[in-house]
Amino acid sequence: MQVNEFKPLIVAFCCNWCSYAGADLAGNNRLNYPADVKIIRVPCSCRVNPMFVLRAFQRGADGVIICGCHPGDCHYTSGNYYARRRMAMLFSMLDYLGIERERTRLEWVSAAEGAKFAATMNDFVANIIKLGENKRLEDLRCKK
Amino acid sequence: MQRIGVFVCWCGSNIAGTVDVKAVAEALKSEPGVVFSTDYQYMCSQAGQDMIKEAVREHSLTGIVVCSCSPRMHEATFRKTAQAAGLNPYMVEIANIREQCSWVHKEMPIGTRKAIILGRAAVAKVNLNAPLTPGQSPVTKRALVIGGGIAGIQTALDIADAGFEVDIVEKKPTIGGKMAQLDKTFPTLDCAACILTPKMVDVAQHEKIRIFSYSEVTDVKGFVGNFNVTIKKNARFVKEDICTGCGACVEKCPQKKVPNEFNLGMDNRHAIYIPFAQAVPKVATIDPNACTMMKTGKCGLCARVCTAGAIDYTQKDEYIEEKYGAIVVATGFNPINLDKFDEFAYNQSKDVITSLEFERLTNAAGPTAGKLLRPSDGRHPHKIVFVQCVGSRCSACAEKGKEYCSKICCMYTAKHAMLVRDKYPDTEVYVFYIDVRTPGKSFDEFYRRAVEEYGVKYIKGMVGKVTPEGDVLKVQASDLIANKQINIDADLVVLAAAIEPDKSARGLATMLTASMDTNDFFTEAHPKLRPVESPTAGVFLSGACQGPKDIPETVSQAGAAASKVIGLLAKDKLLGNPCVAKSNELLCNGCSSCERVCPYGAITYADKEFRMPDRTLRIRRVAQVNPAVCQGCGACTVTCPSGAMDLNGFTNGQIMAEVDAICK
């Protein structure tokens, strides 16, 4: 049986108060999502500098997803609004560079949405597998 | 270079079951900076923590990585361990290899490989950790309780009895909440008013408690220990400190046709009213939408009969600003709106009522003076059908009702059924249920009395339809145990409607940045171990706003919330979060971008002197972060065009090191 053996590298930035807790809840409920996703904890989605996203792609990540609190629910009141605007600009720039839109995502996951977190990750990874490896932004100089 | 110790936890079989912990410990030994790496069954236990302390001593460790459960679980625990071992508590990082690894991936090779990667990221981060010292902030020794029902009342009494000042803000003209509307309470059949009103009086007379009735919270700023709250006192058009509650104004008011909210619209009140006889505060309130004087400028009878001169038609809403150290949310619940449940004919027939309306009918102070009479024609009902789970446990119809169980209905219906059979032995009572849930102390015995002693007919089955036909209500239901359809001609149908959080809670949650779940109940910091704290520091939860609960549980939780508040207010200084923003003054160009995005106003600008390369002195305007106000969100760090702003504990270097380690 020909099975696509491509194992994508996915970096997820999750905000401590909502989405990271949502990810923990997915674990508590023993839901499954691919192990290709590695989560980095940040205090708020607004801490995610577009440079971090670019760095991940430069180092070989195939997909980057940023998760934050739902609009109106940010623990720091307005952080997710800043994240929304910044990521909109970043994704527009990546689009200009010819990077597929599905390689990045901004998702709102609350602390009670364990199921949504798992479903989002499953969906995101499935999309990345379809797109294949990130050849355009990977910087081979970073690989020793 | 750091000397890092790696400690991989088995967590019994929670991690070790799907992750080869020994392999993880072995793999991380060769990471840059790691001088010691081991594994143990329960890192958070006394033995595990002692192992960490011993390793710090023996190997002169400067940093610690624990690969274990979520940092949201035990980061604080391991920080304390590090501190006890003589390290700065912020030289600790946790790799989450349980909730985000062993519990979500089933195959051991996959889980192990991911755990190693997550461990590498944590090691990379710790290599860049710097010791951090928390700042200190003072604590305002006053608590705010939002909501004046039994939960708010009990919480306020417990806090005030410990010697701290408490303010209660209640949006209705009186405190008392739903409990004031009840007739008897299960499982003791105590009269609700008899056990509640003494507490209401205690609150009114307590020297440490202030009541802001007919008021709402409109703005909350600040953080734990230092909240600035704006309270809006709605105009009653009656001077609260002069009104004696004599009721002369109510007697004389000519406007008698206003639906009485306290009796759920089953009778009328006057435009000027006192909600019920035992109201606290016992002062009148004018409803400006019903008052002829307020609407047309003609009348003024109440002002003429008031001997105290308390009526003031020109009174305005008042805004009060007050400081608090802790806030308790006790906003309570309401039965859901039954507009979507036409199958029960709630809107079509006056004789189909909710359980709370039934409670008012049997209450001696209610619209029928306690006599059980049909709302349509005032006749006594001879056949009553109680329908359980109306809008609760609705998994199929999630848009129509609620998915959860409302918890109190099985018990209060047993109570209602028993009271009917006790007062009117000639009346037949049927209860259609899915399950009977009686988990509390003496609860099951209570329900069995209803069945065995009082002859209440409990039938396991759902009611499909209620059709009003002439004088009777045709009830079509099923009896699942006898396996047949049942038709009953009832005189009165009582619906146990689901309960949901008060609508004001949503806006309040945004103001407090307190989390809510998908049903609009406030989320607790941990469902088992921290049931009365919200994840937002300084905000606590009491009563049904956190989840459906009965009076014994509410009083219990109110005491628990009070004890948390007392623990907070007893401190003179609070240790802040040291993971705050920091500006590199040499890079800062004074552009004000960071100041504009900070949600807390933590950034100000100061003119400082700098020595330039050519040995001259120049004054430059640079950003300054107030570490007591900064909450550590990091918005400024990304906005800063010079890269001068960074966040302690989550520096740019640290996050990029994590990215690099993951992508290696």
HADDOCK unambig.tbl for C-alpha pairs under 7 A between the chains (distance, minus, plus):
assign (segid A and resid 23 and name CA) (segid B and resid 100 and name CA) 6.68 0.50 0.50
assign (segid A and resid 24 and name CA) (segid B and resid 99 and name CA) 4.98 0.50 0.50
assign (segid A and resid 24 and name CA) (segid B and resid 100 and name CA) 6.23 0.50 0.50
assign (segid A and resid 27 and name CA) (segid B and resid 99 and name CA) 4.20 0.50 0.50
assign (segid A and resid 27 and name CA) (segid B and resid 100 and name CA) 5.87 0.50 0.50
assign (segid A and resid 27 and name CA) (segid B and resid 103 and name CA) 5.14 0.50 0.50
assign (segid A and resid 27 and name CA) (segid B and resid 104 and name CA) 5.44 0.50 0.50
assign (segid A and resid 28 and name CA) (segid B and resid 99 and name CA) 6.17 0.50 0.50
assign (segid A and resid 30 and name CA) (segid B and resid 103 and name CA) 5.46 0.50 0.50
assign (segid A and resid 30 and name CA) (segid B and resid 104 and name CA) 5.55 0.50 0.50
assign (segid A and resid 31 and name CA) (segid B and resid 104 and name CA) 5.73 0.50 0.50
assign (segid A and resid 32 and name CA) (segid B and resid 104 and name CA) 4.73 0.50 0.50
assign (segid A and resid 32 and name CA) (segid B and resid 105 and name CA) 6.14 0.50 0.50
assign (segid A and resid 33 and name CA) (segid B and resid 104 and name CA) 6.43 0.50 0.50
assign (segid A and resid 35 and name CA) (segid B and resid 105 and name CA) 6.39 0.50 0.50
assign (segid A and resid 35 and name CA) (segid B and resid 110 and name CA) 6.79 0.50 0.50
assign (segid A and resid 35 and name CA) (segid B and resid 114 and name CA) 6.56 0.50 0.50
assign (segid A and resid 43 and name CA) (segid B and resid 633 and name CA) 5.65 0.50 0.50
assign (segid A and resid 44 and name CA) (segid B and resid 633 and name CA) 5.44 0.50 0.50
assign (segid A and resid 46 and name CA) (segid B and resid 634 and name CA) 6.31 0.50 0.50
assign (segid A and resid 46 and name CA) (segid B and resid 635 and name CA) 5.10 0.50 0.50
assign (segid A and resid 47 and name CA) (segid B and resid 633 and name CA) 6.55 0.50 0.50
assign (segid A and resid 47 and name CA) (segid B and resid 634 and name CA) 4.65 0.50 0.50
assign (segid A and resid 47 and name CA) (segid B and resid 635 and name CA) 5.67 0.50 0.50
assign (segid A and resid 47 and name CA) (segid B and resid 638 and name CA) 6.50 0.50 0.50
assign (segid A and resid 49 and name CA) (segid B and resid 638 and name CA) 5.36 0.50 0.50
assign (segid A and resid 52 and name CA) (segid B and resid 656 and name CA) 6.38 0.50 0.50
assign (segid A and resid 56 and name CA) (segid B and resid 659 and name CA) 5.94 0.50 0.50
assign (segid A and resid 56 and name CA) (segid B and resid 663 and name CA) 6.89 0.50 0.50
assign (segid A and resid 59 and name CA) (segid B and resid 660 and name CA) 6.67 0.50 0.50
assign (segid A and resid 59 and name CA) (segid B and resid 663 and name CA) 5.73 0.50 0.50
assign (segid A and resid 60 and name CA) (segid B and resid 663 and name CA) 6.07 0.50 0.50
assign (segid A and resid 61 and name CA) (segid B and resid 663 and name CA) 6.15 0.50 0.50
assign (segid A and resid 72 and name CA) (segid B and resid 510 and name CA) 6.46 0.50 0.50
assign (segid A and resid 73 and name CA) (segid B and resid 510 and name CA) 6.24 0.50 0.50
assign (segid A and resid 73 and name CA) (segid B and resid 513 and name CA) 6.40 0.50 0.50
assign (segid A and resid 73 and name CA) (segid B and resid 515 and name CA) 6.99 0.50 0.50
assign (segid A and resid 74 and name CA) (segid B and resid 513 and name CA) 6.87 0.50 0.50
assign (segid A and resid 75 and name CA) (segid B and resid 513 and name CA) 5.38 0.50 0.50
assign (segid A and resid 76 and name CA) (segid B and resid 599 and name CA) 6.93 0.50 0.50
assign (segid A and resid 76 and name CA) (segid B and resid 633 and name CA) 6.41 0.50 0.50
assign (segid A and resid 77 and name CA) (segid B and resid 513 and name CA) 6.70 0.50 0.50
assign (segid A and resid 77 and name CA) (segid B and resid 599 and name CA) 6.76 0.50 0.50
assign (segid A and resid 78 and name CA) (segid B and resid 599 and name CA) 6.68 0.50 0.50
assign (segid A and resid 79 and name CA) (segid B and resid 635 and name CA) 6.35 0.50 0.50
assign (segid A and resid 112 and name CA) (segid B and resid 517 and name CA) 5.85 0.50 0.50
